[in-house]
Amino acid sequence: MREKWTDERVQKLKQLRLEGKTAYEIASELGDVSRNAVIGKIHRLGLSSPGNKKSSRPVTMPTYSFHKK
């Protein structure tokens, strides 16, 4: 049976996330929880990704010009 997200486990997840741990590392430390479960919980809690520089890059959309010459 999978462990539930107790208050203690959520606090541990938050602490590890602030330390910059990856979802895989957090899942390994918590035990009996998948990487995807950790990612989902992080998303639901609204936790940012402090050490991930890729996510801080703004998403840009290409611009197109439809002017006739």
Residue, then its C-alpha position, 0 to 999 in steps of 0.5 A: m500500500r502506498e503511503k499517504w501525504t501526511d503533514e510530516r511527509v509534506q513538510k519533508l517534501k517542502q524542505l527537500r524541494l527548498e534544498g534543490k533536490t530533484a523529484y527523483e531524489i525526493a521520492s527516494e528519500l521519502g520512500d514508497v512514493s513515485r517520482n510522478a507522485v512527487i511531481g504532482k504534489i509539488h505542482r498541487l502545492g504550487l512549489s517553484s523549482p528553485g534550482n531549475k534554470k530551464s523553467s525560469r526562461p520565458v516562453t516566446m512565440p514566433t512572430y509572423s509577418f503576413h505583409k505582401k511585398 
